Amino acid sequence: MSAPDVDLRAYADYERDFREEADVVVVGSGPGGAVAARELAARGLRVVLVEEGPPFTPPDYVQDGGFAMARTLREGGLRATRGTVMPTMQAIALGGGSLVNSAICNRAPAFVLDDWCGDYALEHTTRADLDPHYDAVGAYLGIAPTPDPVQGRRNLLFRDGCEKLGVSCEPIPRNVRGCRGSGECFTGCRPRAKQSMDITYVPDALRLGATVLTSARVEQVLASGRRAVGVAGRVVAPFTGRPGHRFEVRARCVVLAAGCMATPVLLERSGLAGPSGHNGRNLQFHPGVAVMGIFPEDVDPRFGATQGYQSHHFLAEGFKLETLWAPPAVLSVRMPGSGVELERRLLDLPRLAVWDAITSCNRSLGEVVPRRRGLDPVLRWKLHPLDLPILKEALYRLAEIFFAAGADSILPGVHGLPDEMTSLAQARALRSCDLRPGDLVLGGNHAFCTTRMHGDPARGVVDEWGRCHHLDNLYVADSGVFPRCPSVNPMWTVMALAHRTAHAIADQAGRSPGAHGFSPPGAAGAGRLGATPAGAGGR
Amino acid sequence: MRFAALVVGAALAAWITRRVWGGHPPAPPGAVLCPRELALLAAVAEAVFPPGGPLPRSGGEAGVPAYVDRLVAASAPRQRRLMRLLFAAVEHATLVFPGPGLWRGRRRLSAQPLAARIAVLEGWRTSSLFSRRLVFASLRAIVTLGYFADREVQRRLALDPFAIESPICEADLLYPRVGASRATIAFGLGDLTPPSDGTPLHASAPGAAR
């Protein structure tokens, strides 16, 4: 029996320059783009989804940390911010970040969304507004709390520590089905349990008639006056990025979901940055810090959900705590020491757990600008001195939970403090010491706000529906539209917003919800793609 | 005067040539990195994971240079350049941050004895300069990746690779292997297998049960 007859093109299938036509072209197949493409196709629109990376199948996954990063991440996983130096990642694969993330799905807290509405002149982005979209995506992907049998010891120890301290915690809700706790989320889920975009929304979009171009890099958004008319780019070889055939997709509507670090570069390169001056600005992260704990007994850290437990207890104080795992070679980079001392520490790996904090450093801002050549971004970002205490407090709380859970010692990874701490009294230095940003090993988790939404066209790039203020039919559907960091893992919110944007576009095209569709509350209306969505208040 | 300048210039050129290119063992055939880079990696690997420690292999025995060579080959051109720049910087930074000994400590890092190399790298690791610590962390990260790829090391650290069956799902009917044509997809609808049943791996994987 042959493979299903769908229009997916892989690198080796391109034989010449080509041109496509569509109702909507979606750029990027990560959580934003894949959801948008599927929902638009479900509403009967002719969709072309363009992805620069190739599709990966289990035989393509490698468990070696170095090669996995070189194959699935942009810049081989070596991307870092300038200013306050911090590594950060962006995937290059069909499915985008969902292929290599830990499948964490959290709804943005109501207080965060209320702040967004209040501070950024948004009227329809409260939790109540977004819940129908969260629900639709959650049901589709089977988002559910991680069950105990696949937690593994290192996740359950976190729970135990939190409970002893009276710190609220919960199993992490994830988009997985049948997770076996292989702890391989970062290198590709071999058991196919993770419901990443490449095995969920993208196949569904194909089945609904969408065309999916993989290994196709969009280099320019084409526009005429206030309307985008399509995109143009080159086919690129997997891993090397060597450019090949040219292509063009003409469309009545363009959705950019290339990621918060790429979409503003694409807009800038296309001369469509807009008059607000906010394209590429306001870059925020959830800067992360991690602590390693050594327990008296083996915890088999390799087995168990990659990230299985979390605590929202300190969200109001600016940080969220969670468990963590990654390829041991990558994690060991954080281990202190060198030589024989390092070798001794590596022997502790079977007794080791790693827990981390992601922090809401709203005062720490940066920008994304294009490199002199190419489409890779230069990221400038600086940790604000007033945000440093959040990181210190998060480190201390992690230490506290480790010792409550029975850890013998912790490795805080802070320059200027002891490599190893054996008591909570010693760990108090994490809170009280005088630190500089360079003393911490920071991780640039998640990235936001570079094409932020704002009700005032002079203060943001897109409106509440993801549409560029200065163009009638160009939308953004990635984490760049967040006006401020969401304080929790962003994937579900990206998908919910993309879901809303897709249905707003379909409504304007006069497409009825249909069997696969979705009718957001109060969204009625028909007409030309790109006209003002009903209820949006116009401009 | 002019002759003296020429002599000094020639001596300097000879010294630089010898420092940068001289005295390295040849690179194995097919290597992307050049002999001086492979020598530096071997020297650093031995210093970060020295012989005689509690792990069964030293950095050199674990084949770190060959691993890094493959990693560099698999990287995009810009990342290749960055990694090679890092290697060159560490090799010759002994001019500014020397090892023990007034003159001997300023020889290139790979030419220094093991104890001196360990001392030099410790200086980078504990430096008060963030940029030096960053360089050390980057270099050690690359070397550590290579060290962990060694089977003996994996076995000692209980990190042996384990097999997991991948169910054949709809996506496997749609996507070819990376770089291949869709015509090469070997699966059809009849090949679909039931999805993962969620059996916890730590209870079933060979050698994984506690």
Interface residues (C-beta under 8 A of the other chain):
Chain A: M1 S2 A3 P4 V6 L8 R9 A10 Y11 A12 D13 P54 P55 F56 T57 P58 P59 D60 Q63 D64 G65 G66 F67 A70 R71 E75 G76 L78 V85 L94 P147 P149 V150 G152 R153 R177 G178 C179 R180 G181 S182 R190 P191 R192 A193 D198 I199 V202 P203 L206 A237 P238 F239 T240 G241 D298 D300 R302 F303 G304 P327 P328 A329 V330 S332 V333 G337 S338 G339 V340 L342 E343 R344 L346 L347 L349 P350 D376 H415 R436 G438 V441
Chain B: A47 V48 F49 P50 G52 G53 P54 L55 Y67 R70 L71 A74 S75 A76 R78 Q79 L82 I118 L121 E122 R125 F130 R133 L134 A137 R140 A141 I142 T144 L145 G146 Y147 F148 A149 R156 L157 A158 L159 P161 I164 E165 S166 P167 C169 E170 A171 D172 L173 L174 Y175 P176 R177 V178 G179 A180 S181 R182 A183 I185 F187 G188 L189 G190 D191 P195 S196 D197 G198 T199 P200 L201 H202 A205 A208 R210
